[in-house]
Amino acid sequence: MAGFVTAVSRSATHSLTKPNQDYIRLLAGLGVEGDAHLGKTVKHRSRVARDPNQPNLRQVHLIHAELHDELRAAGFALSPGQMGENVTTRGVDLLGLPNGTRLHLGAMAVVEVTGLRNPCAQLNQIQPGLMAATLGRDEQGRLVRKAGVMGIVLAGGEIRPGDPIRVELPPEPHRSLERV
């Protein structure tokens, strides 16, 4: 399984959308340099309110460009970074990856997938109904969260649009992703 980076984004404030950049720099154990979610402990406001000492398992947010395609076909006008992601990918089934998968981004950066992003009502500020459009049901009726995956930075480095993504699966048995 191989893919590539289509866009990179960051925001120094806790805004929902993140402006696209020419490149972002990942810092091992911390996240995206210059991003509001950078740090060893959790930075997402709702999680900080519950326990500010939790480890930050949401250092990097990745969304597959295929989701943007699906949402555009459903009538939503979206661009990379608008749903708060740091890295927009194409050609990697992010939602199908097992927990602990390592994504090698560009020449040096490595992000370990920690879980699924839980879509929140803030998405409706972008466009009404967007949150519901990022949720679905599988054949057994179980909730499917489609708003991307979260990860931690194992190895730092710069990432740019066009950079390759190499997927390294963890040893079996694989564990399915859960919301994080």
Sequence and secondary structure as in RCSB ss.txt:
>XXXX:A:sequence
MAGFVTAVSRSATHSLTKPNQDYIRLLAGLGVEGDAHLGKTVKHRSRVARDPNQPNLRQVHLIHAELHDELRAAG
FALSPGQMGENVTTRGVDLLGLPNGTRLHLGAMAVVEVTGLRNPCAQLNQIQPGLMAATLGRDEQGRLVRKAGVM
GIVLAGGEIRPGDPIRVELPPEPHRSLERV
>XXXX:A:secstr
 EEEEEEEE  SSS SS  EES EEEETTTEETT TT SSB  SHHHHHH TTSB S SEEEEEHHHHHHHHHTT
    TTTTS SEEEES  GGG  TT EEEETTTEEEEEEEE    TTHHHHSTTHHHHTEEE TT  EEE S EE
EEEEE EEE TT EEEEE  SSS     B 
